[in-house]
Amino acid sequence: MHELKNKISVAILGATGIVGQRFVQLLADHPWFEITCLAGSERSRGKKYDEAVTWLLPEAIPDEISEMTIQALKPDLPAKLVFSALPTMAALELEPIFAAEGYVVCSNAAAFRQAKDVPLLIPEINPNHLALIENQQKQRSWQGFIVTSPNCSTTGIALPLKPIEQIFGIESVFATTLQAISGAGYPGISAIDVSNNVIPYIKGEEEKIEKETKILLGQTNQAGKSPHPVVVSAQCNRVNVLDGHTANISTKFGKKPKLKEIYQTFDEFNSIAENNRLPSSPEQILIVDQQEGRPQPRRDLNRGNGMSVSVGQIRPCPIFDFKFTSLVHNTIRGAAGGAILNAELLVDQGFVS
């Protein structure tokens, strides 16, 4: 991990929402990046940040950010790099405008995740997606480019699947998610709907997980992304937990491993990643817990400063081969923290300076 002589100026698009707030919190003392501007909707622009935002995080708004005036969502911001926490439809319209004008856009939105020439990136598992950037710029005549982060639940599923897929091959995956209410944004779901309840439907989530997991486990070629042939089926539930997406995952392998081989593969994955540390990288990408009844959102959510994925309950499956449980912090590793890690990789690989 190298040091920078000068910090890189960054902007946050959609800075007042839950993910935007996480960007503010995580970037406030970042060793490589400095927030120089915040941009938001017509409702927020022209206001001081602390006047425009309904701040929801337990940490206080950083002093140097609270007095910033929110700018318009236009490509005239004094920054090289922008982090997008925009809603999908706004991202679909605005992110290409910024990329065309030379900005590097690290997006948390779903708008361009499926595009053939746009990286869908988790640095520890598919840095090869950065090879798509040159073609993206050429085909779209952009001076800048867009890099996307996966859906928050997809991140918690793909990270443990990747190392075991590389060794044993994966033929099929069945995942059931238990997703926190913060994933619905603010003000989000009515308390009447979610209290003492489980909602077995989240619009668009199952399709995102099924498509994005195949992309993340796949390859790239001259045509762009080449998804993995694995069959993925997902069922998504909203549960009354504030933060943390849990997934129960069953997997059928091409070559069935022994239980100890799965543990060994996870350990080796962590060791390899130690040699490629970035500022936001956790000490352990996957924290494997052999205690009964773990991982749990209340107890395990903030491991690795919210950037680790916790894995437990690894055991044989009578229908597939093995099953396990994963837990990801949906607004940190699954959203803002993941996008920041992507930006760090772009700096490390010379795409941003």
ZIUR-V216084 format. One record per pair of residues at least 24 apart in sequence whose C-alpha atoms are under 7 Angstrom apart, sorted by the first residue. I is the first residue (numbers start at 0). GAP is how many residues later the second one is. If there is no record, write none. Layout:
# ZIUR-V216084
i/gap
I/GAP
I/GAP
This chain:
# ZIUR-V216084
i/gap
0/276
0/277
3/28
6/25
6/26
6/27
7/24
7/25
7/26
8/24
8/25
8/26
8/27
8/70
8/71
8/72
9/24
9/25
9/26
9/69
9/70
9/71
9/72
10/24
10/25
10/26
10/27
10/68
10/70
10/71
10/72
11/25
11/26
11/27
11/70
11/71
11/72
12/25
12/26
12/27
12/60
12/69
12/70
12/71
12/72
12/73
13/25
13/26
13/70
13/71
13/72
14/24
14/25
14/70
15/37
17/167
17/168
18/66
18/312
18/316
18/317
19/65
21/309
21/310
21/314
22/313
27/34
35/42
35/43
36/40
37/32
37/33
38/31
38/32
38/33
38/34
39/30
39/31
39/32
39/33
40/31
40/32
43/26
44/25
44/26
44/27
45/24
45/25
74/26
79/24
80/24
81/24
82/24
83/24
84/24
98/43
98/44
98/45
98/46
98/47
99/42
99/43
99/44
100/41
100/42
100/43
101/40
101/41
101/42
102/41
102/42
103/40
103/41
103/42
104/40
104/41
104/42
105/40
105/41
105/42
105/233
105/237
106/39
106/40
106/41
106/42
106/232
107/40
107/41
107/227
107/231
111/36
112/35
115/108
115/109
116/107
117/28
117/29
118/28
118/29
119/27
119/28
119/29
119/30
120/27
120/28
120/29
120/221
121/27
121/220
122/219
122/222
123/149
124/37
125/90
128/91
131/92
148/189
148/190
149/62
150/57
150/183
151/178
151/182
151/183
152/92
152/181
153/55
153/58
153/59
154/179
155/153
155/170
155/171
155/172
156/169
157/55
157/58
159/126
161/55
162/102
162/103
162/106
163/98
163/101
167/85
167/86
167/87
167/88
167/89
168/84
168/85
168/86
169/60
169/82
169/83
169/84
170/59
170/60
170/81
170/82
170/83
171/58
171/59
171/60
171/79
171/80
172/58
172/59
172/60
172/76
172/77
172/78
172/79
173/58
173/59
173/60
173/75
173/76
173/77
174/58
174/59
174/60
174/72
174/73
174/74
174/75
175/58
175/59
175/60
175/71
175/72
175/73
176/58
176/59
176/60
176/68
176/69
176/70
176/71
177/58
177/59
177/60
177/61
177/67
177/68
177/69
178/58
178/59
178/60
178/65
178/66
178/67
179/58
179/59
179/60
179/61
179/62
179/63
179/64
179/65
180/57
180/58
180/59
180/60
180/61
180/62
181/60
181/61
182/147
193/45
193/46
194/45
196/42
197/39
197/40
197/41
198/38
198/39
198/40
199/36
199/37
199/38
200/35
200/36
201/34
201/35
201/36
204/31
205/28
205/29
205/30
208/25
209/24
242/86
242/87
243/53
243/57
243/83
243/84
243/85
243/86
244/82
244/83
244/84
244/85
245/80
245/81
245/82
246/78
246/79
246/80
247/76
247/77
247/78
248/74
248/75
248/76
249/70
249/72
249/73
249/74
250/69
250/70
250/71
250/72
251/68
251/69
251/70
252/68
255/65
277/66
279/61
281/25
281/26
283/24
284/24
285/24
285/25
286/24
287/24
294/31
294/32
300/27
300/28
305/26
305/27
306/25
306/26
306/30
